[in-house]
Amino acid sequence: MSPTVRTFARLLLALSCGISGIATATAADITIYRCTDASGALTLQNAPCPKGMKQEARTMQGVNSVPMAPGQTGTAPPPATAPAAPAPATTPTTDVVTPPAVPSPDTRRLPPPVMFQCTTYDKGRYVTEDPEPASRCVALQTIGLDGNPQSGAGQACEVVRDVCARVPDGALCDAWKQRRDETEVAFRFARPENAEKNRAEYERVARIVAESSCGP
């Protein structure tokens, strides 16, 4: 079916339905006008075409309608309303006692022991648990009796102590993790004769970090 024919059929159906809504007992003829303008555009209407348009008229028989009975309306009756359900019975409420919050394992962990940051005479740095600064003997150059360094006899050294300071509480975990990493390197790259001793030291430091507030 072409678009023009379909449009025509739809218009006829709409006009037929519109007229069927009029409460009359007799049918009236319907005239449909087919209007075409200069560009070929088609219009279907129930009034004569405007001047200048090509017009074709077709008369159709109207549709009978049945008058409604007195008191009858065209609207459907409202749906019946279901009776409201009775309100559920209420039960007396009791006070709910919330048990005290149990602290998580992390809140019960203690901070790790104190640590000390030390600096050697040659600007090296390390951390240690020993509060007593370490001492070391720094070799001295000796000279001979004639003042010639090359003819110096014997060896001499100067005892110097490292400079140490307590690690602040806010940096304590970082210091212990640094100590753990240092002992792990010493254990994994130790000579066979030192492997067991270095392993035990690494496990001790790692356990302190894991079981303190620095742990996961």
Secondary structure, 3 states (H helix, E strand, C coil): CCHHHHHHHHHHHHHHHHHHCCCCCCCCCEEEEEEECCCCCEEEECCCCCCCCEEEEEEECCCCCCCCCCCCCCCCCCCCCCCCCCCCCCCCCCCCCCCCCCCCHHHHCCCCCCCEEEECCCCCEEEECCCCCCEEEEEECCCCCCCCHHHCCCCEEEEEECEEEECCHHHHHHHHHHHHHHHHHHHHCCCHHHHHHHHHHHHHHHHHHHHCCCCC
